[in-house]
Amino acid sequence: MATIEFTDVNRVFQRDGKDFLTLDKINLTVNDEEFVAIVGPSGCGKTTCMRMAAGLEFPSSGTV
């Protein structure tokens, strides 16, 4: 299985002409056979991270 790696990942959303930084310089490595839980309050970017890991969304900068 492949390793999932986030390197300096930023994600910016735009609404009403304004930029909103939702992920700021995220660095994460998940190796084969590791178990990871991502927890946090509503709106903190958990789903955005998982959608990027799945290739459904892309970072504004950095690499996944």
C-alpha positions as CSV (number, residue, x, y, z in Angstrom):
1,M,0.0,0.0,0.0
2,A,1.1,3.5,-0.6
3,T,2.1,6.1,2.0
4,I,-0.1,9.2,2.3
5,E,2.0,12.3,2.7
6,F,0.9,16.0,3.1
7,T,3.8,18.5,2.7
8,D,3.1,22.2,3.5
9,V,-0.5,21.9,2.4
10,N,-2.6,25.0,2.3
11,R,-6.2,25.2,1.2
12,V,-7.9,28.5,0.4
13,F,-11.6,28.8,-0.3
14,Q,-13.1,32.0,-1.8
15,R,-16.5,33.4,-0.9
16,D,-18.0,36.8,-1.8
17,G,-14.6,37.8,-3.2
18,K,-12.8,37.0,0.0
19,D,-10.2,34.3,0.7
20,F,-10.5,32.0,3.7
21,L,-7.5,29.9,4.7
22,T,-8.9,26.6,5.9
23,L,-5.7,24.5,6.1
24,D,-2.4,26.2,6.9
25,K,0.9,24.4,6.3
26,I,-0.3,20.9,7.1
27,N,2.4,18.2,7.3
28,L,1.4,14.6,7.8
29,T,2.8,11.2,6.9
30,V,0.8,8.0,7.2
31,N,2.7,4.9,6.5
32,D,1.4,1.5,5.4
33,E,-0.4,-0.4,8.2
34,E,-0.6,2.7,10.5
35,F,-3.9,3.8,12.0
36,V,-4.6,7.5,12.2
37,A,-7.6,9.4,13.6
38,I,-8.2,13.0,12.6
39,V,-10.4,14.8,15.1
40,G,-11.5,18.3,15.7
41,P,-14.5,20.7,15.8
42,S,-16.9,21.2,12.9
43,G,-15.4,23.2,10.1
44,C,-11.8,22.7,11.0
45,G,-10.8,20.9,7.8
46,K,-11.1,17.2,8.5
47,T,-13.2,16.4,5.5
48,T,-11.1,18.6,3.3
49,C,-8.0,16.7,4.3
50,M,-9.7,13.4,3.5
51,R,-11.0,14.6,0.2
52,M,-7.5,15.7,-0.8
53,A,-6.1,12.3,0.3
54,A,-8.6,10.6,-2.0
55,G,-7.8,12.9,-4.9
56,L,-11.2,14.6,-4.9
57,E,-9.9,18.0,-4.0
58,F,-6.5,19.6,-4.5
59,P,-4.4,21.9,-2.2
60,S,-4.0,25.6,-3.0
61,S,-0.3,25.0,-2.4
62,G,1.9,22.2,-1.1
63,T,1.7,18.5,-2.1
64,V,-0.4,15.5,-1.3
